[in-house]
Amino acid sequence: QLVESGGGDVQAGGSLRLSCTASGFTFSTSEMSWVRQPPEGEPEWIASIASGGVAKYVDDSVKGRFAISRDNTQNTLYLQMDNLKPEDTALYYCAKGWGPYGLRGQGTRVTVSS
């Protein structure tokens, strides 16, 4: 099970930190990802992190503004989002695995106003 939190309403230029708490599988040996789905849009794969936290992927659309990290002692995945833009408005999910297709949580909504 994956449970996301930390979303909310923020003005452009602001920051949010999303969290994803995992249970029911061995988090410390699992690659993990963040995916977002804009209103009336398709899912977008935005970041992934290897089990040890060293290897990372960040999509060009958020590179330099978003950072993915994890704490294997807390079974928690993070997404630090800085300099948010209105186009970042979406439902954000964490997903098990490298890419957007694995087990997902219910998501946490982020709304960025201009």
C-alpha positions in Angstrom: 0.0 0.0 0.0 1.1 3.5 -0.8 -0.2 6.6 0.9 0.7 10.1 -0.4 0.4 13.3 1.6 1.6 16.9 1.5 -0.4 18.3 -1.3 -2.3 21.5 -1.2 -3.0 24.9 -2.6 0.0 27.2 -3.2 0.9 30.3 -5.1 3.3 30.3 -8.0 6.9 30.4 -6.8 6.0 28.5 -3.7 7.1 25.1 -2.4 5.6 21.9 -1.2 7.1 18.6 0.0 5.1 15.5 -0.9 5.5 12.3 1.1 4.6 8.7 0.3 4.5 6.1 3.0 4.8 2.5 1.9 3.7 -0.8 3.5 3.1 -4.4 2.5 6.3 -4.8 0.5 10.1 -4.4 1.0 10.5 -0.7 0.4 14.2 -0.6 0.9 14.8 -2.9 -2.1 12.3 -1.3 -4.4 12.8 1.4 -7.0 10.1 4.1 -6.6 8.7 6.8 -8.8 6.5 9.9 -8.8 3.8 10.3 -11.4 1.3 13.2 -11.9 -1.9 13.6 -13.8 -3.0 17.1 -14.7 -6.7 17.9 -14.8 -8.1 16.4 -18.0 -4.6 15.3 -19.0 -2.6 12.1 -19.3 -0.3 10.7 -16.5 3.2 12.1 -16.6 6.2 10.3 -15.3 8.3 12.9 -13.5 10.9 11.2 -11.3 12.3 7.9 -10.1 14.9 6.8 -7.6 16.8 3.6 -7.2 16.5 1.5 -4.0 19.7 2.9 -2.5 18.8 6.4 -3.3 21.8 7.1 -5.6 20.5 6.7 -9.1 17.8 9.1 -10.0 15.7 10.2 -12.9 14.0 13.6 -13.1 12.0 14.7 -16.1 13.2 17.8 -18.0 9.8 19.5 -17.2 10.7 19.7 -13.5 14.5 19.4 -13.5 16.1 22.0 -11.3 12.8 22.6 -9.4 11.8 19.1 -8.1 14.0 16.7 -6.2 13.2 13.0 -5.3 14.6 11.4 -2.2 13.8 8.5 0.1 14.3 7.4 3.7 14.5 3.6 3.8 14.4 3.6 7.6 11.0 5.2 7.5 9.7 3.5 4.3 9.0 6.9 2.9 9.5 8.5 -0.5 9.7 12.3 -0.9 9.2 14.9 -3.6 10.5 18.3 -2.8 8.9 20.8 -5.2 10.2 24.4 -5.4 9.4 27.3 -7.6 6.0 25.8 -8.4 4.2 26.9 -11.6 0.5 26.8 -12.5 1.3 24.0 -15.0 2.4 21.8 -12.1 -1.2 21.6 -11.0 -2.1 17.9 -10.9 -2.8 14.8 -8.8 0.5 13.4 -7.7 1.0 9.7 -7.2 3.9 7.6 -6.0 4.4 4.3 -7.7 6.4 1.2 -7.0 9.1 0.6 -9.6 11.0 2.6 -12.1 8.5 4.3 -14.3 4.7 5.2 -14.1 3.2 1.7 -14.4 3.5 0.1 -11.0 1.3 0.0 -7.9 0.1 3.5 -7.1 -1.5 5.2 -4.2 -4.6 7.4 -4.2 -2.6 10.5 -4.8 -2.4 13.9 -3.3 -3.6 17.0 -5.1 -1.4 20.0 -5.8 -3.0 23.3 -7.1 -0.7 26.2 -8.0 -2.3 29.5 -8.6 -0.8 32.4 -10.5 
